[in-house]
Amino acid sequence: MSSYQIIVGSMLGGTEYVAEACEETLNELGHQTLVHLTPSFKEINTKDQHWLICTSTHGAGDYPDNIQEFVSDLTNTDQDLNSIKFLVIGIGDTNYDTFCYAAKNIEKLLISKGCKKITDALTLDMSEDIDPEDLSQRWITEINDLL
Ligand SMILES: Cc1cc2nc3c(=O)[nH]c(=O)nc-3n(C[C@H](O)[C@H](O)[C@H](O)COP(=O)(O)O)c2cc1C
């Protein structure tokens, strides 16, 4: 059983539903979870934690407003983050040539800080007729052996 900090970047609210669906599945699989809808870096446990970042992309490849301060604090920290293992789910739209840039950029940032990637990010294209909650739940179930 692992302890998951679920960190949400969302402008219009859609990604919050994805995060809640992930929480449900992680709990069913026996993991502990805490969802951060307004993530504050200093309040999120960094010791022996799993982090699940669920973020959309806005502007032209930008982070959603609610996660910008978190990303800035993460960028500037000199804390030891080596014990964090992480997953990323990106929500975006392939009509933008900056498809899921927030997810891709935070993945690079976490790696640069010494965090360990559990597996490649899941990116979901909202221009397709998809159910992002369902796809995220299936993905977590499929990779459960790694969690
Ligand atoms: C103004 C605006 C800018 C966007 N820019 C991007 C972008 O650069 N890259 C991308 O992949 N998706 C982009 N999107 C698509 C959103 O990521 C997508 O609609 C997502 O479902 C929104 O999730 P949210 O409700 O959690 O904010 C943009 C959407 C809007 C409305």
The ligand as an ORCA input file, in Angstrom:
! r2SCAN-3c Opt
* xyz 0 1
  C      -8.021     29.026    -23.654
  C      -7.625     27.572    -23.726
  C      -6.301     27.239    -23.996
  C      -5.908     25.905    -24.095
  N      -4.593     25.604    -24.389
  C      -4.222     24.301    -24.510
  C      -2.873     23.963    -24.822
  O      -1.988     24.806    -24.997
  N      -2.554     22.631    -24.909
  C      -3.477     21.637    -24.724
  O      -3.122     20.466    -24.839
  N      -4.777     21.943    -24.418
  C      -5.174     23.235    -24.303
  N      -6.470     23.541    -23.989
  C      -7.432     22.463    -23.793
  C      -7.678     22.156    -22.304
  O      -6.520     21.615    -21.695
  C      -8.835     21.153    -22.215
  O     -10.018     21.794    -22.638
  C      -9.031     20.577    -20.824
  O     -10.049     19.609    -20.875
  C      -9.390     21.637    -19.808
  O      -9.338     21.009    -18.527
  P      -9.788     21.767    -17.184
  O     -11.294     21.843    -17.239
  O      -9.356     20.895    -16.072
  O      -9.123     23.087    -17.156
  C      -6.869     24.871    -23.894
  C      -8.197     25.222    -23.604
  C      -8.577     26.535    -23.525
  C     -10.022     26.875    -23.224
*
